[in-house]
Structure formats: structure tokens, C-alpha cells
Amino acid sequence: MRLFVGNDATLNFYLSNFTDRASLVAAIRKIPYVGGNTNTTGGMRLMRQECFNRAHGDRPAVRNVAILITDGIPTREVDELPAEVQRNKALGVRIVGVGVTDKVSERATSILSPNT
């Protein structure tokens, strides 16, 4: 489920498209890296609006966890990021951030922390 790619947030598939772990892992591995900007806010918004609902595979009895993998500093709608993260958290989504370069912003990391 690719949620944010460079400039625009995009959704590659819903979890309801898969019934077993192997096919889900295979689909994740086929997602190409696109590059561009880091639209963390757009990804958080798309996740809130499209991903965690029953129509798209959400299971009400299972906690919603999002793994945010980022390669840098948020560059689009940056001022809106804290509010979007809080909207997701208010819905009970646990967000785990993973930085894959040394360019990950300390501000973005602090926004995702459990105490914010």
C-alpha cells in the first residue's frame, strides 16, 4: 500500500485486495521508488480518508498501525503535517516512523512521537 510518492499522495492498492501474507508482500515489493518531493502530509491525509475503513479491508477488532517510511524532510504542505498526524492519532491510528537516510528531519520525527 504505497501511500505517498514524491509530489502527490497515491494509493497503489487496498489491503482488501489480498487474502494472504505472501501476496501482500509480493505486491509491496513491486512498488517502485518514484523520487521527487516528500509529501508526508498528503500521505497521512490519504491514509486517513482511504485506508482505515471497512470497505477497504480494515478490521474493527484489530488496531490500526501505519508504518511511515521516509527518505527526507517533508517538503509539501509542511505546516499542515502536525494537524494531519493528530487527526490520524485521534482515530486511533498508531504511526511508526522509519527514516531511511540521514536527511530525515528532526521536526518530522518529533511530530510522529507518541506524546504529540
Secondary structure, DSSP 4 states (H G I P E B T S, - for coil): ---EETTEE-----GGG-SSHHHHHHHHHTPPP--S---HHHHHHHIIIIISSGGGT--TTS--EEEEEESS---SSGGGHHHHHHHHHHTT-EEEEEE-STT--HHHHHHHSTT-
